Amino acid sequence: MILARQTVGASAGNMICVSNVVAAAATVAMIGCEGLLIRQLLLPTAYYAIGTAVIGYFLI
């Protein structure tokens, strides 16, 4: 259970990882919009992380 939550947390952190956002922005020709992309990803990342924490809390 702990390893599963750790893996989900790593995935959530990977969503807003600067190097991944820069690579994605370069792929779709949005150079210079990295800050905007990270701001747009904060809410889904928070939802993902908080949802995982709540589910993990009740399953232990």
C-alpha positions in Angstrom: 0.0 0.0 0.0 2.8 2.4 0.9 4.7 1.6 -2.4 1.5 2.2 -4.4 1.0 5.6 -2.8 4.6 6.5 -3.3 4.3 5.6 -7.0 1.2 7.7 -7.4 2.9 10.6 -5.7 5.9 10.3 -8.0 3.5 10.4 -11.0 1.8 13.5 -9.6 5.2 15.2 -9.2 6.1 14.2 -12.7 3.1 16.0 -14.1 4.6 19.4 -13.1 8.3 18.5 -13.5 9.9 21.4 -15.3 12.0 19.3 -17.6 8.9 17.4 -18.7 6.9 20.6 -19.2 9.7 22.1 -21.3 9.9 19.0 -23.4 6.1 18.9 -24.0 6.1 22.7 -24.8 8.9 22.2 -27.3 7.1 19.3 -28.9 3.9 21.3 -29.6 5.8 24.6 -30.4 4.7 26.5 -27.3 8.2 27.7 -26.3 7.9 30.4 -23.7 4.6 29.2 -22.3 6.0 26.8 -19.7 4.7 28.9 -16.8 1.2 28.9 -18.2 1.3 25.2 -18.7 2.5 24.6 -15.1 -0.2 26.9 -13.7 -2.9 25.0 -15.7 -1.5 21.7 -14.4 -1.6 22.7 -10.7 -5.3 22.0 -10.1 -5.3 18.5 -11.7 -2.1 17.6 -9.9 -3.5 18.7 -6.6 -6.8 16.8 -7.2 -4.8 13.7 -8.1 -2.5 13.9 -5.1 -5.2 14.8 -2.6 -7.6 12.2 -3.9 -4.8 9.6 -3.6 -4.1 10.7 0.0 -7.8 10.5 1.0 -8.2 7.1 -0.6 -5.0 5.8 1.0 -6.0 7.2 4.4 -9.3 5.3 4.4 -7.8 2.0 3.1 -5.2 1.6 5.9 
